[in-house]
């Protein structure tokens, strides 16, 4: 049973890494969060400092996540639009517009 759990965790880890590699901005934010949690540079000595910095990092992660979502959504909609023949442009318009009547007020 333990080897099954280990292989499942290993598979999940590889999957997570592959997904993060497709979103390098999010990967950088996650790494920043981990550095804060681990206090790698020793700069957070009080809980208040850590809380403020973590809250800031989480806000930035949320903003970056939403931006990535929006870009992905836009790309999917554009691809869908391009693939639908009923929405694709039919070519250049042949109309020159409304003829000028010469009288304007």
C-alpha positions as semicolon CSV with decimal commas, in nm:
position;residue;x (nm);y (nm);z (nm)
1;X;0,000;0,000;0,000
2;X;0,284;0,239;0,081
3;X;0,443;0,198;-0,262
4;X;0,107;0,281;-0,422
5;X;0,088;0,602;-0,216
6;X;0,445;0,687;-0,308
7;X;0,386;0,637;-0,681
8;X;0,063;0,840;-0,662
9;X;0,246;1,125;-0,486
10;X;0,531;1,104;-0,735
11;X;0,285;1,121;-1,024
12;X;0,104;1,415;-0,867
13;X;0,435;1,595;-0,811
14;X;0,539;1,548;-1,174
15;X;0,197;1,666;-1,289
16;X;0,218;1,976;-1,068
17;X;0,567;2,059;-1,195
18;X;0,459;2,021;-1,556
19;X;0,162;2,250;-1,498
20;X;0,374;2,511;-1,321
21;X;0,625;2,504;-1,606
22;X;0,342;2,610;-1,840
23;X;0,289;2,913;-1,613
24;X;0,634;3,047;-1,519
25;X;0,484;3,357;-1,356
26;X;0,289;3,141;-1,112
27;X;0,590;2,919;-1,054
28;X;0,792;3,225;-0,950
29;X;0,515;3,335;-0,709
30;X;0,495;2,989;-0,553
31;X;0,873;2,988;-0,510
32;X;0,852;3,329;-0,339
33;X;0,586;3,196;-0,105
34;X;0,800;2,896;-0,018
35;X;1,101;3,119;0,051
36;X;0,887;3,321;0,291
37;X;0,747;3,012;0,462
38;X;1,096;2,867;0,501
39;X;1,233;3,211;0,596
40;X;1,525;3,130;0,369
41;X;1,689;3,472;0,401
42;X;1,614;3,506;0,774
43;X;1,439;3,839;0,724
44;X;1,113;3,750;0,903
45;X;1,174;3,735;1,276
46;X;0,827;3,828;1,399
47;X;0,488;3,681;1,319
48;X;0,351;4,025;1,223
49;X;0,623;4,069;0,959
50;X;0,565;3,722;0,822
51;X;0,189;3,777;0,813
52;X;0,221;4,104;0,621
53;X;0,466;3,963;0,370
54;X;0,263;3,644;0,320
55;X;-0,057;3,846;0,272
56;X;0,118;4,059;0,011
57;X;0,256;3,754;-0,169
58;X;-0,086;3,588;-0,166
59;X;-0,248;3,901;-0,312
60;X;0,012;3,907;-0,587
61;X;-0,037;3,535;-0,648
62;X;-0,412;3,592;-0,677
63;X;-0,365;3,878;-0,924
64;X;-0,118;3,678;-1,130
65;X;-0,347;3,374;-1,126
66;X;-0,642;3,579;-1,248
67;X;-0,429;3,734;-1,521
68;X;-0,314;3,389;-1,637
69;X;-0,674;3,268;-1,632
70;X;-0,788;3,566;-1,841
71;X;-0,511;3,519;-2,097
72;X;-0,588;3,148;-2,127
73;X;-0,961;3,216;-2,156
74;X;-0,903;3,480;-2,424
75;X;-0,682;3,241;-2,623
76;X;-0,945;2,966;-2,604
77;X;-1,226;3,197;-2,714
78;X;-1,015;3,334;-3,001
79;X;-0,929;2,980;-3,113
80;X;-1,295;2,878;-3,097
81;X;-1,396;3,190;-3,290
82;X;-1,137;3,122;-3,558
83;X;-1,251;2,761;-3,597
84;X;-1,621;2,843;-3,641
85;X;-1,705;2,907;-4,004
86;X;-2,029;3,085;-3,917
87;X;-1,832;3,349;-3,726
88;X;-1,533;3,380;-3,956
89;X;-1,503;3,692;-4,172
90;X;-1,646;3,635;-4,519
91;X;-1,408;3,867;-4,700
92;X;-1,390;4,234;-4,780
93;X;-1,713;4,428;-4,793
94;X;-1,818;4,532;-5,139
95;X;-2,026;4,827;-5,023
96;X;-1,872;5,169;-5,042
97;X;-2,110;5,292;-4,776
98;X;-2,392;5,539;-4,807
99;X;-2,355;5,773;-5,105
100;X;-2,297;6,137;-5,025
101;X;-2,607;6,346;-5,093
102;X;-2,414;6,669;-5,104
103;X;-2,638;6,848;-4,858
104;X;-2,544;6,856;-4,496
105;X;-2,689;7,071;-4,226
